[in-house]
Amino acid sequence: MQKNYLSSLLFAVLAATSLAASAAETAKAAPAKAEVVQVAEAGKVNLNTADAPTLQRELSGIGEVKAQAIVAYREAHGSFASVDELLEVKGIGESILEKNRAKLSVN
């Protein structure tokens, strides 16, 4: 009887340790997943903080050259005051702005 009790106790301790280790690994990964969900929920690209690869990846009709032009414009002129100011960037016209207007923010 005592042998069964010790075996059960050892099993419980090992199981709890395994669960604790698994929970710790999940907790480490959780912030990255939460961040991705937050970006997906917001669905907006901030013209004042996004880097060129993000602009290229998230916006329609924006390739490497136009994404770099947006970043260069921001560095030369400061933060965008409105989404419409994107029209001041060389290579960005009304059609590109309208395709992406719902995805853009300046906050």
N, C-alpha and C positions, 0 to 999 in steps of 0.2 A: 504494500500500500504506500509506504513512504517513497519507494522508488518511482511509482507512478506520479506521486505528488511532485517530486523533484523534476521529473521529466516534463510535466505540465508547466511547472514554474519556469524552467529553462526555455521551453518553447515560447511562453508568453513574453519573456524578456527579449528573446531574439526577434520575435515578431514586432514588438514595440520599437526596438532599435531599427529594424528595417523600415518600418513606417515613418519613423522620425527622420531617417536619412533621405527617404523618398520625398517627404514633405519639404525638407530643406532644399533639395535640388529644385523642386517645383517653385519654391518661393524665390529662388535666385532667378529663374527664368520668367517669373510673372511680370516684373516691370517692363521688360521688352515687349511681351505680348500685349500688355495694357496700353503701352505707347502706340503700338501698331493699330490697335482697335480705336484709340482716340483719334489718330490721324484719319483712319477710314471713316469714322463717324463724322468728324468735322468736314472731311472732303474738300477742304480749302487749302490752297497753296498761298502762303504769305509772300507777296512780292518783295517785302522788305527783309526777309530772313532766309528765303530759300536759296540754296546754292544752284549752280548751273546744272549738275546732274539731276537734281530734283525737278527743276523746271522742265528739263528735257523729257524726263520720264512721265511726269504727271499732266503735262499740257499738250493738247492736240495742235499739230502744225508747228511745234517748237522743236527744232533740232539743236545740235551742238552749238552752231554759230549764233543762232538767235538767243539761245539760253545764255551764252557768254555775253552777248550784247546787252541783255537785260541786267545782268550783274554789273557789267561795266558802266551802264547808265546810272545805276543806283550808287555805285562808288563815286562817280563823277558829280552827280547832282543831289545826292542825299536820298533819304527815304521817299518812297512814293506816297503822295498825299491821297491819291485815289486810284482806283483800278483804271480809269480812263487815261491816266497819265502814261500808261503803257504804250499808247499810240505815239508818244514822243520817241520811242526806241526805234532806231533804224531797222526796217524789215518787218515791223509789226503793223499790220493794217486792221481796218474795221472787221474784216471777216475772221481773222485769227482772234481778235479780242472777243467778238461775239460768241465764237465757238467755246471759249474758255471762261467767259464772264462768271458763270455760276461756280467755277472752281477757284476763283481768285479772291484774295482779301489783302488788305494792307495793314491789318491790326498787328 
